[in-house]
Amino acid sequence: MRTSNGSGVQENCLTCMWRQEPWFCGVCPTTLRDLQAITRIKTLSAGTVLYAEGETPEGVFILCNGQAKISIESKRGSVVILQVAEAGEALGLEAVLRNRPHEETAQLLDSCQVKFVSSGEVLHYFRKHSDAALKAAFQLNTNCQLAREQIRHIAFSVPGSEKLARLLITWAKTGKDNQRGERVVQVPFTHQEIAQMIGSTRETITRVLNTLKRKDVLEVRDSTLIVKNLEELEHLAYS
């Protein structure tokens, strides 16, 4: 199976084209060789659930490429997407370190290559390599920051239109400029998934996006989002 970006399997961590310096695999060559020795490669389809909320952790999944959504579900079936994990992140890390059941569900958004490391091997690896332990601490800190931002989106009494505008601004900052100075972003999410990110409803997302398109603030082409007027978007987000 080829992964979402059309590339074949990257078996060797040391020569992998997808290595992300800030994340789990961005360690020194010696540490990386030891990581390579304890990982098992999996190439999985979009929609695959790596682990589910409440399951006992068997190990850590390192996302080599693509994206995965991390979500929680209430007893009534309401879903909130906590974050979208990117290439290089280690998923399931919190549950393994605490030796407690997973408190969230991780599901692939793309066909991806992942590398699996069992719980016992992960803990031994951290004890042996301080640089890897620091990478893990960096990721846990990043997860905490994302959780705080999620609380701001959901808990505060902010209209759905402002929540969506703030999310769109966050995405726009990671996008690329086109020849007209607009921000171009790939957004492979349904309206329902976007609603789950900000604690809103699918109907609200659809209505606000249509309004922004009519005002020529945004242009949507399938999964491509073009922010044509960032200043107007910021005015809506923080008015």
Summary of the structure (lengths in Angstrom):
residues: 239
radius of gyration: 19.1
end to end distance: 47.6
largest distance: 57.1
contacts: 718
relative contact order: 0.13
helix: 41%
strand: 22%
